[in-house]
Amino acid sequence: VLWTMWHGQVMPFIMYGDRFEDASRFSIITVGDERGDSLMALGEQIGAQMHAVDMQGNPVAAGRSVLRVIRAMNKGYDTMLAPDGPDGPAFQPKRGVALLAQKSAAAIVPIGAWTRQAYQRKRWDGYLIPGPFARIYVAFGPPILAEADTPTDNLLDRITSALHQAMNQARAAAGATRCADTSR
C-alpha cells in the first residue's frame, strides 16, 4: 500500500500513525538533505524504515534509494509519500508517485489529515505542526489501483482529485471554517 497525503499534512498523519498503526511495517520516503533530518529522526524513533531520496544530488544514489523502497514494498511494507513534496508546488503530484505505485503494483490510499490545534507554517505547503494533545482528524479515500499500463497523467489526475477530497473531509471533520483551494 502506498499511503499518500499532501506535504503540509505529513506531520499530523505521522502522529496519527504512531498512535494507531504499527510503524515497524512502514517504509517512509523523505527528502535526502538537511530538510528531512527531523522527519528521519522522528520516523526512526517510532520504528519505521526510513529512505532519504535526494533527487538534486547524486541521481545514482537517489535511484538506489527508490529501488530499496520498491523492494520493501514488494516484501510487504507499506510506504508513505507526499507526492507534492519536498519543494512543491502545493497540490501538484510529481510523476514519482505514479512510477512507485506502478513498479510495486501498490494500491494508492489517499489520506487527508487535519487539526485545528496546530501551528501552520507560512510557506508553500502550509505545513501543519500539531500542538501537544491535539485532536487529529484523518480521512481515508478509496484505494486507487495503478495498473502498469495506466497513462501517468490520468493516474496523477485521479490522485490529485482523491487527495483534495480526503483533505477537505478531514478539514470539515475538524471544523475548519473553509476548505482548501482545490482549483489548482
N, C-alpha and C positions, 0 to 999 in steps of 0.2 A: 504494500500500500504506500502510495506517495501522498502524504498529508501536505496540503498547500494552504497558505494564507498570505495575505498582503504583508509586506515587510513591516509596516507600522504595528502589526498585531502579533509579532513573534513573541515578545516578552509575556503578554497575558496568556498566550497559548502554552508556552513552556511552563508557566506557573500552574496552569490547569493540569498539564500533562504530568508534572511532578507529583501532584496530589492524586490523580485519578487513573494514570496509565503506568505501565511498567517501563520505565525509561531504559532499562537494560536491553529492550528489544528495539530501540530506536537508533537509527543512524542519521545524524544531523549534519547538514551542509552549512558551513559558514564561509564568510569571505576570508581569504588566506593572507590577510595583512593585519596590522595592529588594530584595525576597527573590529575585528572578530575576536579579539582576546577575551573580552568579558563574556561573550556568549560561549566561547570554547571552555572557559573556566566553569561557567555555570553548568554546561552540558556534561563535562567530566565529573563534576561534583554530584550530579544526580544519576550518574552511571550510564549515560548514553555514549554510543560510539560516535566520535566527532571526526569530521572530514573538512579540512580547510582547502578551499579551491581558490587560487589566485589567478584569474584569467588575464591580469595585466602583467604578471611576471613571466615565469618560465612556462610556456604552453605545454611542454612535455610533462612537467610535474603536475600541472593542472589536469591534463588528460589522465595521468595515472590516478589522481585522486578521484576523478569521476568514475574511472573503471573500478576502483575499490568500492565506491558507493553501489554501483550496479551489481558487483559480486555480493555485497552484503544483502542487497535486496533479493537476489536470487537464492540466498541462504535463509530467507525468511524475515530479515529485519525490515521494519517499516522505516521510511525516510521522511524527514521533514524538510521543506524547502519553501522559501519565499520567492516566487517567480519574478517579482519586480525588483528584487534587491541585487546587489547591495547599493547600487547608485541611482536607481530609478530609470526612467521617470515612474512616478507612482501610478499604480493600477495598469501597468503595461507589462505583461509577462514576456520574458525572454524565451527564445527558442529552446533553451536548455531543458526546461521543464517537460516539453513535448518529447525531446530526444531521450531524456532519462526514463520517462514513462514507457515509451515505445521499446527501448532497448531492454528494459527489465520486465516487460509485459505487466506493468503495475497498474492498478486502479488508482486514479487520482481522486482524493477525497478533499473537496473544497471546505474550508473552515473559516468562520468569522469569529473573532473574539473581541470582547469589549468590556470595559469597566468605566464607571464614572469616577471612581476613586483612583485617579491616576494623574501623573504629570504627562502632558502631551508636548513633546519637543516640537519646537518651531523649525521644522526642516522639511525636506521634500516628501517624506513619508508620514509625517505626523506621529512619529514613534511614541507608543504608549509605554509608560513605566508605571505599573500598578503600585499603589501605596500599600503599606502594611495592612493586612486583614481586608484587603479589597475583595469585593464580590465580583467575580469574573463570569460573564455570560458567554457561552460558546454555542455556536450554531454549526451543524454539520450538514452539508449539502449531499445530494445523492452522488454516488461514485460515477466518475467519468472513465469509460474504458478506452484506452488508447491502443487501437489496432496498429500494427506496423505499417499498413498502407494508408492510414488516415492522413490526409493533407495537413501539414503543420499549421497553416493559417486557420483552417477550420477548427482544429483542436485548440489552438490558442484563443479563438473567439469563444468557444464553449467554456474554457477555463475562466476567462475574464468574466463572462456573464454569471457563472456559478459562484465565483468568489465575491462579486458585488452582492449577489443575493444573500449569501451567508453572512457577509459583513453587516449588511443592513438589518438582517434578522437579529444578530447579536446586539447591534446598537439599539434597536427598538426594544428588545427584551431588557436592556439595561436602562431604558427610559431616556435615551439620548433625545434631545429635542429636535434634531434634524439629522437626516440620513446623509451619508457621504455622497459627494458628487460622483455619479456613475456615468456621466456623459462623455468622459474621456475615452 
